[in-house]
Amino acid sequence: MCGIVGFTGTIDAREFLLNGLMRLEYRGYDSAGIALTHGGGLQVLRVKDKVAQLRKAVAASDIEGSCGIGHTRWATHGVPSEVNAHPHCDCSGTIAVVHNGIIENHEQLRETLQAQGHRFVSQTDTEVVAHLVEENYAALCGQHPKLQARLAGACATGQAEQQAALAAPAHAAETTLFVEAVRATVAQLSGSFALGILHADHPGTIVVSRNDSPMVIGSCEQGAVVASDIPALIEYTREVVYLDDRDLAVLHADGSIEYFDPAGVLFTPTTYHVDWSIEDAERGGYPDFMLKEIHEQPRVIRDSIAQRFDAASGKLLFNELPLSAEQLAAVDRVYIVACGTSYHAGLVGKELIEAWSRIPVQVEVASEFRYRNPIVTSDTLVLAITQSGETADTLEAVKQARTAGAHVVALTNVVGSRVTREAQTTLYIKARPEIAVAATKSFLAQVALLTLLGLYLAQERALLSAAQVGEIYAEMQQLPAQIEQILAHAAVIEDAAAQCAQADTALFIGRGVGATTCYEGALKLKEISYLHAEAFAAGEIKHGPIALIDPAGSQDPLLQTPVVAVALQSATYDKMLANIEEVLARGARVVALATEGDTRIAKLTDLVLYIPPVRECLSPITASVPLQLFARAIAIARGCDVDQPRNLAKSVTVE
């Protein structure tokens, strides 16, 4: 992991590579580098630093070329360092490789290659790919007498003649050998990978392949482009191709692209249109992407619920879902599989689906689902939630569920992503690109879509009347305006955050869907501010977690433990007030999230964040917004990078 870019064409490749890497910075990384073919040679430049420093290093060097690859690395094998940064080269320095993923059989491959005389310089699993291509290419060249004679002739000439010979356009047969060498290499690899490969003998050509890691490709007026995510190439094209597992693509400087399946057969791929623009991937005047995306949430909710309700029939519409009312009535169990923030959205979905449709729902951490032999039958409905559509653990869970006979519905944000090809049905959350590592707008979009899906299941199973469904949908239409109202009063939230920013730990408590809201609020706080935070159902706090409250807070406000209490008007409101009294008695500093007009809670704490009145089942959508702003304000007060928190990546494409 983490970000790959590549360009070959008629213009200087450096700007595309550097700009593309900057647009992938949100994915998280610890080092960066680029490689270009030029004048018959290969030039590589790497830094253990940010892309801004790589740009300075490029400006100070003589590296240049119109064909190149670049990478930002999030360490998996080997410590963050310049020598472990990508691109990696073979022994001869003529082949360069960038790689996302994990080569699971790299140790065995390394041992074999070392026995054959290959010299390794890094600790990475990636370097074996460069040496494998070198070995396979040499073997293929040995079987090609005409090419062997040309290479021998080039070596017999002087240095200038040799460079000129290698810089000349390669014959089709020679290029085919390079492609075949990569294909042979891919066949030897186990694990997940997205690969971009250059060869100095084939200037103007990039060969790419993937398995379980994303790779998107396109052509443009200036040439051909490739990246691990759309923001890196959206400035150049909005017509893209996603490679399937172990397919190969060969990018040429004239913008043409050849696609080969794992057997080497040429094919024409499906092209997808990206319906957002470069402006969606830029900050647009906001100080950071996280704040921009928080402010985009009213639009996201509007888009998520638009055209889902037919006023004439009084029914919700899910035309993408191919299951009949009879098939939905036969569903006896729902699994929701997801990771991180998407998992928390699933917890909200469980509450609503069970309450409305009376179907038992289990929410599973995707990384555990495939290993615990879950009970899945043909009457099981599986909802796989992944913002990127490329989350490795979720994809593996989808495969297992399908093998067991379940109908899998994917909820994702990315058209053409891998989960859309693995699941039988896809529902898009319409959040547009989310750049900040900490998910905000995608979470609200997921919750909104799960809410609608829960209503739809109840409607189709005749458990909610048209009037009931229509009433809740009408209230959902008010949510964007309510979020805008919350955003207009962000200063109050920032003031509360300032009084909690120096704490060592924070607790979040709530009941019902308030508890599930707390799980996501706590995650947001710890992932961007590095302040330890945990969330609990409020009734559980006296069964252990209350011991975390520092009694010294009774004497020194700076030592008070913040307890964020989601205490909106609900059936358990009085119980929540009692829980707040319990933590106050132990010296906690309570930040209460309450419903506008609530005067009782103001008597308990002066740190109250009010939100507009909302039906309890819809409260996670509005209540999450002040918790996002709260976490961001604390992170900024603690000097943290809210867009690129340490050790995290936006899309986790390895297990």
Secondary structure, DSSP 8 states (H G I E B T S, - for coil): -EEEEEEEESS-HHHHHHHHHHHTGGG--SEEEEEEEETTEEEEEEESS-HHHHHHHHHTS----SEEEEEEE--SSS-SSTTTSS-EE-TTS-EEEEEEEEETTHHHHHHHHHHTT----SS-STHHHHHHHHHHHHHHHHT-HHHHHHHHHHHHS-HHHHHHHHHS---HHHHHHHHHHHHHHHHH--EEEEEEEEETTSTTEEEEEEEBS--EEEEETTEEEEESSGGGTTTT-SEEEE--TT-EEEEETTS-EEEE-TTS-B-----EE--S-GGGGS-TT-SSHHHHHHHTHHHHHHHHHTT-EETTTTEE--TT----HHHHHH--EEEEEE-HHHHHHHHHHHHHHHHHH---EEEEEHHHHTTS-----TTEEEEEEESSS--HHHHHHHHHHHHTT-EEEEEESSTT-HHHHHSSEEEE-------SSS-SHHHHHHHHHHHHHHHHHHHHTT-S-HHHHHHHHHHHTTHHHHHHHHHTTHHHHHHHHHTTTT-SEEEEEESTHHHHHHHHHHHHHHHHH--EEEEEEGGGGGGTGGGGS-GGGGT-GGG--EEEEE--SSTTHHHHHHHHHHHHTTT-EEEEEEETT--TGGGT-S-EEEE----GGGHHHHHHHHHHHHHHHHHHHTT--SSS-TT--SS----
